[in-house]
Amino acid sequence: MEWRAIRACGFGFLTSLAALPACSDTGETPAPSGTSGGGVGAGNGGSGATGAVNKLIDVLNLRVPADLDARYRLTEQIPPEERPVVFIGPYEHHSNELPWRESIAHLGVIDEDPDGRIDEQHLRRELRR
């Protein structure tokens, strides 16, 4: 499987290229943008990085409404191999992690190395899985 990094608001996101065509009516890779102001609860999915994560999830159409999922178990119908994989580091703020956990994506947490950086060996192993 081929992977591409998408940069948004200074954070790197990895997503399967197979998911990208569904993101845009033009067939182009979408360019997610951040939000400004409003804060949590203002109807825009948060502000700053959290708002950008929510916007990216919405642009990629990775969110199943919770009430429909509970009623019809829609998420269970999506085969694991068709779900995008998202990696986060050991220092990701929980408000940026929760939207991914509430999406259809498989969330992988990459450990830190002895120097406190992203463990590139762990990331490579996870990318091969």
Residue, then its C-alpha position, 0 to 999 in steps of 0.5 A: m500500500e502506498w502512503r502520502a503525508i498530508r501537512a496541516c497546521g504543522f502536524g503531519f498526517l499519513t493517509s492511504l492514497a486510496a482514501l484521497p480520491a473520495c475527498s474531493d469532487t475534482g479528484e485533487t488532493p484536498a488542502p485542509s485549512g485550520t479554523s480560527g476562533g470560536g473554541v470548543g462548543a462554538g459549532n466549528g469543531g474546536s479551534g487551532a490544531t483540534g479544529a484542523v483535525n476535525k476539519l480533516i476528518d470531515v473532509l476525508n469523510l471518516r466520521v459516522p454519526a454516533d447515533l446511527d452507528a449505535r443503532y445500525r452498527l455501521t462502523e462494523q460493516i467497514p472492513p479493516e483493510e479499507r479503513p485509513v491508518v492514522f499515526i500519532g506520537p506519544y505527546e499528542h494532546h488528547s483533544n487532537e487524539l479523540p476525534w481520530r478515535e471517534s472516526i473510522a480510522h485505525l489509530g496507531v500510537i508511535d512510541e518515543d525513542p530514548d532521546g524523546r523523539i518519534d521512534e522512527q524504527h517503530l514507525r517503520r515497523e507499523l508502516r509495514r504492517 
